[in-house]
Amino acid sequence: MKFYIIIVFLLLALSVNAQKQDVQKTIEVFFEGFHQKDSMKIKSVCSDRIILQSISESVTKGNKLSDEKASVFYRSIATIPANLKFQEKIISYNIQIDGTMAHVWAPYEFYLNDKLSHLGVNTFTLFKEKDSWKIIYLIDTRRK
């Protein structure tokens, strides 16, 4: 009997790990599209109803919460100048899943022309739609 319980737990652990890998891959595709300035690739992993927000942290100016429409975000990605070099480095992924919902906490560093511009954390909420994970909510913090 103990053998069967161990097998069940191992199978559950493998299933959870596979789901976490699928969620992480969705976020990685998002950033591949971001770095390639490919808004269509980004859209492929986002819900049509995605909510985008940012929190700018500033001691002198105060903290600010801003909303961005998805259409504006996609257009801004597609119009990034060719001579602008940027990279968002994800430091780690903390992924939590409950059924068809996942939450990802991903600290990052953002570089412009190889110089650290700002850092913070991205948090993504995803929804499993049929067989694929879609980003439904993205909020990030930004501090110098």
Number of C-alpha atoms within 10 A of each C-alpha: 5 7 7 9 10 11 11 12 11 12 12 12 12 12 12 15 13 12 18 19 13 14 27 17 14 21 23 15 16 22 19 14 20 20 15 13 20 18 20 15 16 22 18 15 21 23 17 13 11 16 17 17 15 16 17 17 16 12 7 6 8 8 13 12 12 10 11 11 12 17 10 9 12 17 13 13 18 15 11 12 10 7 7 8 13 17 18 18 14 17 10 12 17 12 19 15 16 9 8 12 17 20 20 21 16 19 19 21 17 18 16 13 11 10 11 14 16 15 19 18 19 18 18 21 22 26 21 15 11 8 6 13 24 25 27 19 18 18 17 20 20 20 15 11
